Every structure is written in structure tokens, then in C-alpha cells.
Amino acid sequence: MFDLTLRALAWVLRICLPAPAGRHRATTVTAPPTPPPPYRHTERLDGAAHPLVRPYVLTPTERRRQRERRRALYLATIGIDVGPRLELIHGGTR
């Protein structure tokens, strides 16, 4: 039984992974090492020239619009469709 299993496994491997033939065999060719590219930024950045802005801080209007979008997405997951101003389009009651 063990011999039959080995022969079946060898047959499957021969089908899935055929032996390379001809001159297109895989060879190990190593490329010569390349030097690292030169450092491009040589000038210093002036931190005082740029205002300190936190892009993740939202204005009250942006915060309200984000809240409306998130509410519309939540309501969509439970089957209630709302419009851009949170007006019911169909499916649901207030």
C-alpha cells in the first residue's frame, strides 16, 4: 500500500511540476551589487515657514456633514434609505 501511495504521489507531482527540458532551465545568476542612490535633499526645511495645521481637525460644518453621512450609512445597513438632507426616500418611518 505504501508503494502505491508513493507511485501515485510521484505521478501527481510529474503532472503538476514537469521537469524542465531544453536550455530554458532555471539558473542562479547573481547581479553585481549596485551602490545606493545619492541623497537628494541637501537643503534644510524651514519649519517656521509653514503654518501648523492638523488636517484631521474638522470645522463644525464638516463635522455635521460627516455625522449625516455616517447616519445615512448606518440607516442603509438596516434597510432605510435617506436622501442627502436625511429626508426619508422610502422604507421607514420617523
Salt bridges, closest charged atoms under 4 A:
ASP3 OD2 - ARG7 NE 3.55
GLU68 OE2 - ARG64 NH1 3.00
ASP81 OD2 - HIS90 NE2 2.94
